[in-house]
């Protein structure tokens, strides 16, 4: 059952790659990249449960989530400063 769920999460990630490549605006692309990061966090946790080592993989998921959040905020702040004329 966990393998089927992991494959579904992987399918969602692949669908979001389309939005990153074709996205009509830069913000759509940024949001898609963030969604890909979030689904990868879930995928890492699922792999931990599949291999019966959730304690190790959940730690990796938390670290990846922190990097994903910091990256998204940094890109958003950069784009905001570019929009306002470089405050």
C-alpha positions in Angstrom: 0.0 0.0 0.0 2.8 2.4 0.8 4.4 1.8 -2.5 1.2 2.7 -4.3 1.0 6.0 -2.3 4.6 6.8 -3.0 4.0 6.3 -6.8 1.0 8.6 -6.6 3.1 11.3 -4.9 5.8 10.8 -7.5 3.1 11.3 -10.2 2.1 14.6 -8.6 5.7 15.7 -8.6 6.0 14.9 -12.3 2.8 16.9 -13.1 4.3 19.9 -11.2 7.4 19.8 -13.4 5.2 20.7 -16.3 4.1 23.8 -14.5 7.7 24.8 -13.6 8.6 24.6 -17.3 5.5 26.1 -18.9 4.1 28.3 -16.1 2.6 31.5 -17.5 4.2 33.6 -14.7 7.3 33.5 -12.6 5.1 33.2 -9.5 3.4 30.1 -10.9 6.8 28.5 -11.4 8.0 29.4 -7.9 4.8 28.0 -6.4 5.3 24.8 -8.4 8.8 24.4 -7.3 7.7 24.8 -3.7 5.0 22.1 -4.3 7.6 19.8 -5.7 9.7 20.3 -2.6 6.7 19.5 -0.4 5.8 16.4 -2.2 9.4 15.3 -2.0 9.3 15.7 1.8 6.3 13.3 1.8 8.0 10.9 -0.5 11.1 10.8 1.7 9.0 10.0 4.7 7.1 7.3 2.8 10.4 5.7 1.8 11.3 5.7 5.5 8.2 3.7 6.3 8.7 1.4 3.4 12.2 0.5 4.6 11.0 0.4 8.2 13.4 3.1 9.3 11.1 6.1 9.8 13.2 7.7 12.5 16.1 8.3 10.1 14.1 9.4 7.1 11.8 11.7 9.1 14.9 13.6 10.2 15.9 14.0 6.6 12.4 15.2 5.8 12.5 17.8 8.4 15.9 19.1 7.2 14.6 19.2 3.6 11.5 21.0 4.7 13.5 23.7 6.4 15.7 24.2 3.3 12.5 24.3 1.1 10.9 26.9 3.3 14.0 29.1 3.5 14.6 28.8 -0.3 11.0 29.8 -1.1 11.1 32.8 1.3 14.4 33.9 -0.1 13.2 33.8 -3.7 9.9 35.6 -2.8 11.8 38.4 -1.0 14.2 38.7 -4.0 11.3 38.9 -6.5 9.5 41.4 -4.2 12.5 43.7 -4.1 12.9 43.5 -7.9 9.3 44.5 -8.3 9.5 47.5 -6.1 12.6 48.9 -7.8 15.3 47.4 -5.5 14.3 49.1 -2.2 
